Amino acid sequence: MAFPLKFTLVTALLLLAACRSDPIQFHTLTPEQVGDHSRATVGVIQIETVSVPPQVDRAQIVIREGNGGLAILETQWWGAPLVDELRSALADQLSNSPVQGKHSVRVDVQRFDSVPGQYALMDVRWRLRSADTGDTARVICRSTLQTPSGATIDDLVLAQQNNVKRLAALISQAATRSQPSCTSP
């Protein structure tokens, strides 16, 4: 009788050990703030809308595999769904823009690629308009931002943070010009 009980107990312990899952790690597109960011802002750039491709708009990080594959990483998550992460990161980056007056921007991400060991890419169509002059003074731009990346997910996240920072700088530059225009990344 003791042998079947021991066998059952060992089997149950092995099954429980096999059910253990790796912990979920959370990441953000908002970089860590270092230094003094207390600059007085004169104007503001309000984010109207942000959209991202549905394939990547989820809490789990999605990476490209091969020529046409995607992998959803079940243990590597954004702090929020990607569209909310991107909106929050852009708002953070634009909050210290040296713009005059009020502006609004619409951001439509066409591609959001993360390829471990190669690059992070954002292809973005964005529209900036001045709230002071109504809908007449606006500029529509397309920016393709690509940053080399290391092999880890942390490296990919840092590369995408850099892409967001560069996009915010382009939007800010366009808003500070007397005649808004697109600039090259």
C-alpha positions in Angstrom: 0.0 0.0 0.0 2.9 2.4 0.7 4.3 2.1 -2.8 1.2 3.3 -4.7 0.9 6.2 -2.2 4.5 7.3 -2.8 4.1 6.9 -6.5 1.0 9.0 -6.5 2.6 11.7 -4.4 5.7 11.8 -6.6 3.6 12.0 -9.8 1.5 14.8 -8.3 4.6 16.8 -7.3 6.1 16.3 -10.8 2.8 17.5 -12.4 2.7 20.6 -10.2 6.3 21.4 -11.0 5.6 21.1 -14.7 2.7 23.6 -14.4 5.0 26.4 -13.1 5.0 29.3 -15.5 7.7 32.0 -16.0 6.8 35.4 -14.4 5.5 38.1 -16.6 7.8 41.0 -17.2 6.4 44.4 -17.9 7.9 47.1 -20.1 7.1 50.7 -21.0 7.7 53.0 -24.0 8.2 55.9 -21.5 11.9 56.1 -20.8 13.2 56.7 -17.3 13.4 60.4 -16.5 16.9 61.7 -15.5 18.0 65.2 -14.9 15.9 68.4 -14.5 12.7 68.4 -16.6 11.1 71.4 -15.0 11.2 73.6 -18.1 8.3 76.1 -18.2 6.1 75.3 -21.1 4.6 78.1 -23.2 2.5 76.0 -25.5 1.1 72.6 -25.7 0.7 69.7 -28.2 -2.4 67.8 -27.5 -2.7 64.2 -28.8 -6.0 63.8 -30.5 -5.8 60.1 -31.5 -3.2 57.3 -31.7 -3.8 54.2 -33.7 -1.6 51.1 -34.2 -1.9 48.0 -36.4 -4.3 45.5 -34.8 -1.6 42.7 -35.0 0.5 44.5 -32.3 -2.2 46.4 -30.3 -2.2 44.1 -27.3 -0.6 44.0 -23.9 1.8 41.2 -25.0 4.9 42.3 -26.9 4.8 41.0 -30.5 8.0 40.4 -32.4 8.7 39.5 -36.1 10.1 36.1 -36.9 11.5 35.3 -40.3 10.0 36.9 -43.4 6.3 36.7 -42.5 5.9 35.4 -39.0 4.9 37.0 -35.8 5.4 35.8 -32.2 3.3 36.9 -29.3 5.5 36.8 -26.2 3.4 35.5 -23.4 5.8 36.5 -20.6 6.9 40.0 -22.0 4.1 42.6 -21.7 3.7 46.3 -22.2 2.5 48.1 -19.1 -0.8 48.7 -21.1 -2.1 47.8 -24.5 0.4 49.2 -27.1 -1.9 52.1 -28.3 -2.1 53.4 -24.7 1.6 52.9 -24.1 2.4 54.9 -27.2 -0.1 57.7 -26.3 1.4 57.9 -22.8 5.0 57.9 -24.1 4.3 60.6 -26.7 2.4 62.8 -24.2 5.4 62.5 -21.9 7.9 63.4 -24.6 5.8 66.3 -26.0 5.1 67.8 -22.5 8.4 69.7 -22.6 8.2 70.9 -26.2 9.3 74.5 -26.7 6.2 75.3 -28.8 4.2 78.5 -28.9 0.4 78.3 -28.8 -1.8 75.2 -28.9 -1.5 72.4 -31.3 -3.0 69.0 -31.8 -1.6 65.9 -33.4 -3.1 62.7 -34.8 -0.8 59.7 -35.0 -1.4 56.7 -37.2 1.2 54.0 -36.9 1.4 52.0 -40.1 4.0 49.5 -39.0 5.5 48.7 -35.5 8.1 46.1 -36.1 10.4 44.6 -33.4 13.1 42.2 -34.7 15.4 40.9 -31.9 19.1 41.3 -32.7 18.3 43.6 -35.7 16.0 46.6 -35.3 12.9 48.3 -34.0 10.9 50.2 -36.6 8.0 52.6 -36.6 6.4 53.8 -39.8 4.1 56.6 -38.8 1.7 59.0 -40.6 0.9 62.0 -38.4 -1.1 65.2 -38.8 -0.3 68.4 -36.9 -2.6 71.3 -36.7 -2.7 74.6 -34.8 -5.7 75.0 -32.5 -5.2 78.8 -32.7 -5.9 79.0 -36.4 -8.5 76.3 -36.7 -8.2 73.5 -39.2 -6.6 75.6 -41.9 -3.0 75.5 -40.8 -2.0 71.9 -40.8 0.7 69.5 -42.0 0.5 65.8 -42.8 3.8 63.9 -42.6 5.1 60.4 -42.8 8.1 59.3 -40.8 9.9 56.0 -40.8 12.0 55.6 -37.7 14.4 52.7 -37.4 16.8 52.0 -34.5 19.3 49.1 -34.3 18.5 46.7 -31.5 20.3 44.0 -29.5 19.1 40.5 -29.1 17.1 40.9 -25.8 13.6 42.2 -25.3 15.0 45.0 -23.1 17.2 46.1 -26.1 14.1 46.1 -28.4 12.1 48.2 -25.8 15.0 50.7 -25.6 15.1 50.9 -29.4 11.4 51.6 -29.6 11.7 54.2 -26.8 14.3 55.9 -29.0 11.9 55.8 -32.0 9.1 57.4 -29.9 11.6 60.1 -28.7 12.6 60.9 -32.3 8.9 61.0 -33.5 8.1 63.5 -30.7 11.1 65.6 -31.7 9.9 65.7 -35.3 6.4 66.7 -34.2 7.8 69.4 -31.9 10.1 70.7 -34.6 7.1 71.0 -37.1 5.1 72.8 -34.4 7.8 75.4 -33.7 8.1 76.5 -37.3 6.2 79.6 -38.5 5.3 77.5 -41.6 4.8 73.9 -40.4 6.5 71.4 -42.6 7.8 67.8 -42.4 11.4 67.2 -41.5 13.5 64.1 -42.2 14.1 61.8 -39.2 
